[in-house]
Amino acid sequence: MSSNLAAKLRSGTQQAHTAAENVGFMKCFLKGVVDKDCFAKFLSNLYYIYSELETAMVSHVDHPVIRGMYFLELNRQTAIEKDMLFYYGEGWRSQITPSAATQKYITHIREISASEPALLLGHAYTRYMGDLSGGQMFQKIAQSALKLHHYQGTSFYNFEQIPDKKAFKDKYRQALDALPIDDATAERIVAEANKAFAFNLQMAQELDGNLIKALGQVLFNSLTRSHNPGSTEAATT
């Protein structure tokens, strides 16, 4: 019996998705205004998140829910390490630290990994499906704005092992619906996906101050004044 988890996740996170796209850092990014240092910091925070999430997923690979959703080709830690090397050089590990919001996110992943591993799926869905969708647009924007050649500095967005992203996303959604879960668990996973959006929003908000310093308050204000309807919201109206 299908849990309809894919549809529940899509509809249940629409508002959170729109809110995340209306953070100043994201609004500027979507308009092609990218500060190199801010982008590097953004990726460095994601390095910690993916390292934690992927370690947790591997540790629970025999869990009945995680087993069906663990796709090695999605893993981003190694790709972000390439980006860290590009932006920070050989000693990058000693130059980056997780932000306050990032540290809270890491702690939360550890807590649910220990208490209810199935909930990790809410975070995996939010991050990976976003990377395979809007992330591809982000890569093009960053490449253009920062004049990056090939995948230098944007390896994070490059899924070498997934040439057909649409087909993979369809496969991922089918796998979600085939999971052996009840409605109550499905609802908790959706709630967790919304928490993932909230954590990601906080991480992006932290970068607004850096961006204001780089761009100036007047330009930042003019770029962030309008409200983005959001891709998922726009698709359902």
C-alpha positions in Angstrom: 0.0 0.0 0.0 1.4 3.4 -1.0 2.0 5.9 1.8 1.6 8.8 -0.7 4.6 10.3 1.2 6.0 12.0 -1.9 2.8 14.0 -2.4 2.5 14.7 1.4 6.0 16.1 1.5 5.5 18.2 -1.6 2.2 19.8 -0.4 3.2 19.9 3.3 6.3 21.9 2.7 5.1 24.5 0.2 4.9 27.4 2.6 8.2 26.6 4.2 9.8 26.5 0.7 8.4 29.9 -0.2 9.7 31.4 3.1 13.2 30.0 2.4 13.3 31.7 -1.0 12.4 35.0 0.6 15.5 35.3 2.8 17.6 38.3 1.7 20.6 36.1 0.8 18.5 33.9 -1.5 16.6 36.9 -3.1 20.0 38.5 -4.0 21.3 35.2 -5.3 18.2 34.6 -7.5 18.8 38.0 -9.0 22.3 37.1 -9.9 24.0 39.1 -7.1 26.5 36.8 -5.5 29.3 37.7 -3.1 32.2 35.2 -3.3 33.0 35.2 0.4 29.3 34.8 1.4 28.9 32.0 -1.1 32.0 30.2 0.2 30.6 30.6 3.8 27.2 29.3 2.6 28.9 26.2 1.2 31.1 25.7 4.3 28.0 25.5 6.5 26.5 23.0 4.1 29.7 20.9 4.4 28.9 20.4 8.0 25.3 19.6 7.4 25.9 17.0 4.7 28.8 15.4 6.6 26.5 14.9 9.6 23.4 13.8 7.6 25.3 11.4 5.4 27.1 9.9 8.4 23.8 9.4 10.1 22.2 7.8 7.0 25.1 5.4 6.6 24.9 4.4 10.2 21.2 3.5 9.8 21.4 1.9 6.3 19.8 -1.3 7.6 16.8 0.6 9.1 13.7 -0.4 7.1 12.9 3.2 6.2 16.4 4.4 5.5 17.4 1.3 3.6 14.9 2.1 0.8 16.0 5.8 0.6 19.8 5.5 0.7 21.2 6.5 -2.7 25.0 6.7 -2.7 25.0 8.9 -5.8 23.3 11.7 -3.8 26.1 12.1 -1.3 27.5 15.6 -1.3 30.3 15.6 1.3 33.1 14.8 -1.2 31.8 17.3 -3.7 31.7 20.1 -1.2 35.3 19.2 -0.1 36.4 20.1 -3.6 34.6 23.5 -3.3 36.3 24.1 0.1 39.7 23.5 -1.4 38.8 25.9 -4.2 37.7 28.8 -2.0 40.0 28.3 1.0 43.0 26.4 -0.2 44.8 23.4 1.2 44.3 24.4 4.8 40.5 24.8 4.4 39.6 22.5 7.4 41.3 25.0 9.8 39.6 28.0 8.2 36.0 27.1 8.4 33.7 26.7 11.4 29.9 26.0 11.6 27.7 29.0 12.2 25.4 29.1 15.2 22.4 28.0 13.2 24.5 25.3 11.5 25.6 24.0 14.9 21.9 23.8 16.0 21.1 21.9 12.8 23.9 19.5 13.4 22.8 18.9 17.0 19.2 18.2 15.8 20.4 15.7 13.2 22.3 13.8 15.9 19.3 13.8 18.2 16.8 12.3 15.7 19.5 9.9 14.5 19.7 8.6 18.0 15.9 8.7 18.8 14.0 8.1 15.5 16.2 7.5 12.5 13.2 7.5 10.1 12.9 11.2 10.6 16.3 11.7 8.9 14.3 11.3 5.7 12.7 14.7 6.1 16.1 16.3 6.0 17.4 14.1 3.1 14.3 14.9 1.0 14.5 18.6 1.7 18.2 18.9 0.9 18.7 16.5 -2.0 15.5 17.2 -3.9 16.3 20.9 -3.6 19.8 20.3 -4.9 18.5 18.3 -7.9 15.9 21.0 -8.7 16.6 24.6 -7.9 20.2 23.8 -7.1 20.9 23.4 -10.8 19.8 27.0 -11.3 21.9 28.1 -8.4 25.0 26.6 -10.0 24.4 28.5 -13.3 23.9 31.8 -11.4 27.1 31.3 -9.3 29.1 30.3 -12.4 28.0 33.4 -14.2 28.2 35.9 -11.3 31.6 34.7 -10.0 33.0 33.9 -13.5 33.7 30.3 -12.5 35.0 27.9 -15.1 33.5 24.5 -15.5 32.6 23.2 -12.0 35.2 25.1 -10.1 33.7 26.2 -6.8 30.3 24.7 -7.7 31.0 20.9 -7.4 28.3 20.7 -4.8 25.7 21.2 -7.4 27.3 18.7 -9.9 25.7 15.3 -9.7 28.1 13.3 -11.9 26.4 10.0 -11.2 22.9 11.3 -12.0 22.8 12.3 -15.7 19.0 12.3 -15.9 17.9 14.3 -12.9 14.2 14.1 -13.7 14.2 10.3 -14.0 16.1 10.1 -10.7 13.6 12.4 -8.9 10.8 10.2 -10.2 12.6 7.1 -8.9 13.1 8.8 -5.5 9.4 9.7 -5.2 8.4 6.2 -6.1 10.8 4.9 -3.4 9.2 7.3 -0.9 5.8 5.9 -1.7 7.0 2.3 -1.3 8.2 2.8 2.2 6.7 0.6 4.9 5.3 3.4 7.0 2.0 4.3 8.5 0.2 7.7 8.2 1.5 8.9 11.6 5.1 8.3 10.7 4.5 10.0 7.3 3.2 13.1 9.1 6.2 13.1 11.4 8.5 13.0 8.4 6.7 15.9 6.8 7.0 17.8 10.0 10.7 17.1 10.1 11.0 18.3 6.5 9.5 21.6 7.6 12.1 21.7 10.4 14.8 21.2 7.8 13.5 24.2 5.8 13.4 26.3 9.0 17.1 25.4 9.8 18.1 26.1 6.3 16.3 29.5 6.4 18.1 30.4 9.7 21.4 29.5 8.1 20.7 31.7 5.1 19.5 34.6 7.4 22.8 34.6 9.2 24.5 35.5 5.9 22.4 38.6 5.4 24.8 40.6 7.6 27.8 39.5 5.6 26.0 40.4 2.4 25.0 43.9 3.6 28.6 44.5 4.4 29.6 43.4 0.9 26.9 45.2 -1.0 25.9 48.1 1.2 22.5 48.5 2.9 20.9 50.5 0.1 21.6 48.0 -2.7 20.7 45.1 -0.3 17.3 46.7 0.5 16.5 47.4 -3.2 17.3 43.8 -4.1 15.3 42.2 -1.3 12.2 44.5 -1.3 9.9 42.3 -3.4 8.3 39.0 -2.4 9.1 35.8 -4.4 5.9 33.7 -4.8 8.2 30.6 -4.6 8.6 27.9 -7.2 6.3 25.3 -5.4 3.7 28.0 -4.6 3.7 29.3 -8.1 3.3 25.8 -9.5 0.1 25.2 -7.5 -1.7 28.4 -7.9 
